[in-house]
């Protein structure tokens, strides 16, 4: 595994934990306020990672 792959793996794990935390917070709010649709607001705060392909020459 090269350095770029290790970096991408770490970045993906950070984003995964951030998204889990966000979903957990909004799920807790939905349970407290007894409104299931509150969970949809978590979509506004989700993160993602976009990878660009690098040509190997």
Phi and psi restraints in degrees (range 20) as a CNS / XPLOR table:
assign (resid 1 and name C) (resid 2 and name N)
       (resid 2 and name CA) (resid 2 and name C) 1.0 -87.5 20.0 2
assign (resid 2 and name N) (resid 2 and name CA)
       (resid 2 and name C) (resid 3 and name N) 1.0 179.0 20.0 2
assign (resid 2 and name C) (resid 3 and name N)
       (resid 3 and name CA) (resid 3 and name C) 1.0 -63.9 20.0 2
assign (resid 3 and name N) (resid 3 and name CA)
       (resid 3 and name C) (resid 4 and name N) 1.0 -38.9 20.0 2
assign (resid 3 and name C) (resid 4 and name N)
       (resid 4 and name CA) (resid 4 and name C) 1.0 -65.9 20.0 2
assign (resid 4 and name N) (resid 4 and name CA)
       (resid 4 and name C) (resid 5 and name N) 1.0 -41.6 20.0 2
assign (resid 4 and name C) (resid 5 and name N)
       (resid 5 and name CA) (resid 5 and name C) 1.0 -64.9 20.0 2
assign (resid 5 and name N) (resid 5 and name CA)
       (resid 5 and name C) (resid 6 and name N) 1.0 -39.6 20.0 2
assign (resid 5 and name C) (resid 6 and name N)
       (resid 6 and name CA) (resid 6 and name C) 1.0 -64.2 20.0 2
assign (resid 6 and name N) (resid 6 and name CA)
       (resid 6 and name C) (resid 7 and name N) 1.0 -41.8 20.0 2
assign (resid 6 and name C) (resid 7 and name N)
       (resid 7 and name CA) (resid 7 and name C) 1.0 -62.8 20.0 2
assign (resid 7 and name N) (resid 7 and name CA)
       (resid 7 and name C) (resid 8 and name N) 1.0 -45.1 20.0 2
assign (resid 7 and name C) (resid 8 and name N)
       (resid 8 and name CA) (resid 8 and name C) 1.0 -62.9 20.0 2
assign (resid 8 and name N) (resid 8 and name CA)
       (resid 8 and name C) (resid 9 and name N) 1.0 -38.7 20.0 2
assign (resid 8 and name C) (resid 9 and name N)
       (resid 9 and name CA) (resid 9 and name C) 1.0 -63.7 20.0 2
assign (resid 9 and name N) (resid 9 and name CA)
       (resid 9 and name C) (resid 10 and name N) 1.0 -45.8 20.0 2
assign (resid 9 and name C) (resid 10 and name N)
       (resid 10 and name CA) (resid 10 and name C) 1.0 -62.8 20.0 2
assign (resid 10 and name N) (resid 10 and name CA)
       (resid 10 and name C) (resid 11 and name N) 1.0 -41.9 20.0 2
assign (resid 10 and name C) (resid 11 and name N)
       (resid 11 and name CA) (resid 11 and name C) 1.0 -64.7 20.0 2
assign (resid 11 and name N) (resid 11 and name CA)
       (resid 11 and name C) (resid 12 and name N) 1.0 -41.6 20.0 2
assign (resid 11 and name C) (resid 12 and name N)
       (resid 12 and name CA) (resid 12 and name C) 1.0 -64.2 20.0 2
assign (resid 12 and name N) (resid 12 and name CA)
       (resid 12 and name C) (resid 13 and name N) 1.0 -38.2 20.0 2
assign (resid 12 and name C) (resid 13 and name N)
       (resid 13 and name CA) (resid 13 and name C) 1.0 -66.8 20.0 2
assign (resid 13 and name N) (resid 13 and name CA)
       (resid 13 and name C) (resid 14 and name N) 1.0 -39.6 20.0 2
assign (resid 13 and name C) (resid 14 and name N)
       (resid 14 and name CA) (resid 14 and name C) 1.0 -62.5 20.0 2
assign (resid 14 and name N) (resid 14 and name CA)
       (resid 14 and name C) (resid 15 and name N) 1.0 -45.2 20.0 2
assign (resid 14 and name C) (resid 15 and name N)
       (resid 15 and name CA) (resid 15 and name C) 1.0 -65.8 20.0 2
assign (resid 15 and name N) (resid 15 and name CA)
       (resid 15 and name C) (resid 16 and name N) 1.0 -38.2 20.0 2
assign (resid 15 and name C) (resid 16 and name N)
       (resid 16 and name CA) (resid 16 and name C) 1.0 -60.5 20.0 2
assign (resid 16 and name N) (resid 16 and name CA)
       (resid 16 and name C) (resid 17 and name N) 1.0 -48.0 20.0 2
assign (resid 16 and name C) (resid 17 and name N)
       (resid 17 and name CA) (resid 17 and name C) 1.0 -65.6 20.0 2
assign (resid 17 and name N) (resid 17 and name CA)
       (resid 17 and name C) (resid 18 and name N) 1.0 -37.7 20.0 2
assign (resid 17 and name C) (resid 18 and name N)
       (resid 18 and name CA) (resid 18 and name C) 1.0 -63.6 20.0 2
assign (resid 18 and name N) (resid 18 and name CA)
       (resid 18 and name C) (resid 19 and name N) 1.0 -43.6 20.0 2
assign (resid 18 and name C) (resid 19 and name N)
       (resid 19 and name CA) (resid 19 and name C) 1.0 -67.2 20.0 2
assign (resid 19 and name N) (resid 19 and name CA)
       (resid 19 and name C) (resid 20 and name N) 1.0 -37.4 20.0 2
assign (resid 19 and name C) (resid 20 and name N)
       (resid 20 and name CA) (resid 20 and name C) 1.0 -63.6 20.0 2
assign (resid 20 and name N) (resid 20 and name CA)
       (resid 20 and name C) (resid 21 and name N) 1.0 -41.4 20.0 2
assign (resid 20 and name C) (resid 21 and name N)
       (resid 21 and name CA) (resid 21 and name C) 1.0 -63.6 20.0 2
assign (resid 21 and name N) (resid 21 and name CA)
       (resid 21 and name C) (resid 22 and name N) 1.0 -45.2 20.0 2
assign (resid 21 and name C) (resid 22 and name N)
       (resid 22 and name CA) (resid 22 and name C) 1.0 -60.4 20.0 2
assign (resid 22 and name N) (resid 22 and name CA)
       (resid 22 and name C) (resid 23 and name N) 1.0 -47.2 20.0 2
assign (resid 22 and name C) (resid 23 and name N)
       (resid 23 and name CA) (resid 23 and name C) 1.0 -64.0 20.0 2
assign (resid 23 and name N) (resid 23 and name CA)
       (resid 23 and name C) (resid 24 and name N) 1.0 -39.5 20.0 2
assign (resid 23 and name C) (resid 24 and name N)
       (resid 24 and name CA) (resid 24 and name C) 1.0 -63.0 20.0 2
assign (resid 24 and name N) (resid 24 and name CA)
       (resid 24 and name C) (resid 25 and name N) 1.0 -41.9 20.0 2
assign (resid 24 and name C) (resid 25 and name N)
       (resid 25 and name CA) (resid 25 and name C) 1.0 -63.2 20.0 2
assign (resid 25 and name N) (resid 25 and name CA)
       (resid 25 and name C) (resid 26 and name N) 1.0 -46.4 20.0 2
assign (resid 25 and name C) (resid 26 and name N)
       (resid 26 and name CA) (resid 26 and name C) 1.0 -70.8 20.0 2
assign (resid 26 and name N) (resid 26 and name CA)
       (resid 26 and name C) (resid 27 and name N) 1.0 -30.7 20.0 2
assign (resid 26 and name C) (resid 27 and name N)
       (resid 27 and name CA) (resid 27 and name C) 1.0 -66.0 20.0 2
assign (resid 27 and name N) (resid 27 and name CA)
       (resid 27 and name C) (resid 28 and name N) 1.0 -41.4 20.0 2
assign (resid 27 and name C) (resid 28 and name N)
       (resid 28 and name CA) (resid 28 and name C) 1.0 -61.3 20.0 2
assign (resid 28 and name N) (resid 28 and name CA)
       (resid 28 and name C) (resid 29 and name N) 1.0 -43.9 20.0 2
assign (resid 28 and name C) (resid 29 and name N)
       (resid 29 and name CA) (resid 29 and name C) 1.0 -62.3 20.0 2
assign (resid 29 and name N) (resid 29 and name CA)
       (resid 29 and name C) (resid 30 and name N) 1.0 -39.8 20.0 2
assign (resid 29 and name C) (resid 30 and name N)
       (resid 30 and name CA) (resid 30 and name C) 1.0 -64.2 20.0 2
assign (resid 30 and name N) (resid 30 and name CA)
       (resid 30 and name C) (resid 31 and name N) 1.0 -37.9 20.0 2
assign (resid 30 and name C) (resid 31 and name N)
       (resid 31 and name CA) (resid 31 and name C) 1.0 -69.9 20.0 2
assign (resid 31 and name N) (resid 31 and name CA)
       (resid 31 and name C) (resid 32 and name N) 1.0 -42.7 20.0 2
assign (resid 31 and name C) (resid 32 and name N)
       (resid 32 and name CA) (resid 32 and name C) 1.0 -63.1 20.0 2
assign (resid 32 and name N) (resid 32 and name CA)
       (resid 32 and name C) (resid 33 and name N) 1.0 -45.8 20.0 2
assign (resid 32 and name C) (resid 33 and name N)
       (resid 33 and name CA) (resid 33 and name C) 1.0 -90.5 20.0 2
assign (resid 33 and name N) (resid 33 and name CA)
       (resid 33 and name C) (resid 34 and name N) 1.0 -2.0 20.0 2
assign (resid 33 and name C) (resid 34 and name N)
       (resid 34 and name CA) (resid 34 and name C) 1.0 55.7 20.0 2
assign (resid 34 and name N) (resid 34 and name CA)
       (resid 34 and name C) (resid 35 and name N) 1.0 43.7 20.0 2
assign (resid 34 and name C) (resid 35 and name N)
       (resid 35 and name CA) (resid 35 and name C) 1.0 -131.7 20.0 2
assign (resid 35 and name N) (resid 35 and name CA)
       (resid 35 and name C) (resid 36 and name N) 1.0 110.7 20.0 2
assign (resid 35 and name C) (resid 36 and name N)
       (resid 36 and name CA) (resid 36 and name C) 1.0 -68.8 20.0 2
assign (resid 36 and name N) (resid 36 and name CA)
       (resid 36 and name C) (resid 37 and name N) 1.0 -27.7 20.0 2
assign (resid 36 and name C) (resid 37 and name N)
       (resid 37 and name CA) (resid 37 and name C) 1.0 -72.6 20.0 2
assign (resid 37 and name N) (resid 37 and name CA)
       (resid 37 and name C) (resid 38 and name N) 1.0 -11.5 20.0 2
assign (resid 37 and name C) (resid 38 and name N)
       (resid 38 and name CA) (resid 38 and name C) 1.0 -61.6 20.0 2
assign (resid 38 and name N) (resid 38 and name CA)
       (resid 38 and name C) (resid 39 and name N) 1.0 -28.7 20.0 2
assign (resid 38 and name C) (resid 39 and name N)
       (resid 39 and name CA) (resid 39 and name C) 1.0 -61.4 20.0 2
assign (resid 39 and name N) (resid 39 and name CA)
       (resid 39 and name C) (resid 40 and name N) 1.0 -28.9 20.0 2
assign (resid 39 and name C) (resid 40 and name N)
       (resid 40 and name CA) (resid 40 and name C) 1.0 -63.1 20.0 2
assign (resid 40 and name N) (resid 40 and name CA)
       (resid 40 and name C) (resid 41 and name N) 1.0 -25.8 20.0 2
assign (resid 40 and name C) (resid 41 and name N)
       (resid 41 and name CA) (resid 41 and name C) 1.0 -67.1 20.0 2
assign (resid 41 and name N) (resid 41 and name CA)
       (resid 41 and name C) (resid 42 and name N) 1.0 -21.2 20.0 2
assign (resid 41 and name C) (resid 42 and name N)
       (resid 42 and name CA) (resid 42 and name C) 1.0 -65.4 20.0 2
assign (resid 42 and name N) (resid 42 and name CA)
       (resid 42 and name C) (resid 43 and name N) 1.0 -24.7 20.0 2
assign (resid 42 and name C) (resid 43 and name N)
       (resid 43 and name CA) (resid 43 and name C) 1.0 -61.6 20.0 2
assign (resid 43 and name N) (resid 43 and name CA)
       (resid 43 and name C) (resid 44 and name N) 1.0 -28.8 20.0 2
assign (resid 43 and name C) (resid 44 and name N)
       (resid 44 and name CA) (resid 44 and name C) 1.0 -69.3 20.0 2
assign (resid 44 and name N) (resid 44 and name CA)
       (resid 44 and name C) (resid 45 and name N) 1.0 -21.4 20.0 2
assign (resid 44 and name C) (resid 45 and name N)
       (resid 45 and name CA) (resid 45 and name C) 1.0 -110.5 20.0 2
assign (resid 45 and name N) (resid 45 and name CA)
       (resid 45 and name C) (resid 46 and name N) 1.0 9.9 20.0 2
assign (resid 45 and name C) (resid 46 and name N)
       (resid 46 and name CA) (resid 46 and name C) 1.0 -76.0 20.0 2
assign (resid 46 and name N) (resid 46 and name CA)
       (resid 46 and name C) (resid 47 and name N) 1.0 145.1 20.0 2
assign (resid 46 and name C) (resid 47 and name N)
       (resid 47 and name CA) (resid 47 and name C) 1.0 -110.5 20.0 2
assign (resid 47 and name N) (resid 47 and name CA)
       (resid 47 and name C) (resid 48 and name N) 1.0 159.6 20.0 2
assign (resid 47 and name C) (resid 48 and name N)
       (resid 48 and name CA) (resid 48 and name C) 1.0 -148.2 20.0 2
assign (resid 48 and name N) (resid 48 and name CA)
       (resid 48 and name C) (resid 49 and name N) 1.0 163.6 20.0 2
assign (resid 48 and name C) (resid 49 and name N)
       (resid 49 and name CA) (resid 49 and name C) 1.0 -119.0 20.0 2
assign (resid 49 and name N) (resid 49 and name CA)
       (resid 49 and name C) (resid 50 and name N) 1.0 130.3 20.0 2
assign (resid 49 and name C) (resid 50 and name N)
       (resid 50 and name CA) (resid 50 and name C) 1.0 -108.9 20.0 2
assign (resid 50 and name N) (resid 50 and name CA)
       (resid 50 and name C) (resid 51 and name N) 1.0 124.8 20.0 2
assign (resid 50 and name C) (resid 51 and name N)
       (resid 51 and name CA) (resid 51 and name C) 1.0 -105.5 20.0 2
assign (resid 51 and name N) (resid 51 and name CA)
       (resid 51 and name C) (resid 52 and name N) 1.0 135.3 20.0 2
assign (resid 51 and name C) (resid 52 and name N)
       (resid 52 and name CA) (resid 52 and name C) 1.0 -98.1 20.0 2
assign (resid 52 and name N) (resid 52 and name CA)
       (resid 52 and name C) (resid 53 and name N) 1.0 139.8 20.0 2
assign (resid 52 and name C) (resid 53 and name N)
       (resid 53 and name CA) (resid 53 and name C) 1.0 -74.2 20.0 2
assign (resid 53 and name N) (resid 53 and name CA)
       (resid 53 and name C) (resid 54 and name N) 1.0 138.2 20.0 2
assign (resid 53 and name C) (resid 54 and name N)
       (resid 54 and name CA) (resid 54 and name C) 1.0 -110.6 20.0 2
assign (resid 54 and name N) (resid 54 and name CA)
       (resid 54 and name C) (resid 55 and name N) 1.0 125.1 20.0 2
assign (resid 54 and name C) (resid 55 and name N)
       (resid 55 and name CA) (resid 55 and name C) 1.0 -73.4 20.0 2
assign (resid 55 and name N) (resid 55 and name CA)
       (resid 55 and name C) (resid 56 and name N) 1.0 126.3 20.0 2
assign (resid 55 and name C) (resid 56 and name N)
       (resid 56 and name CA) (resid 56 and name C) 1.0 -92.4 20.0 2
assign (resid 56 and name N) (resid 56 and name CA)
       (resid 56 and name C) (resid 57 and name N) 1.0 113.0 20.0 2
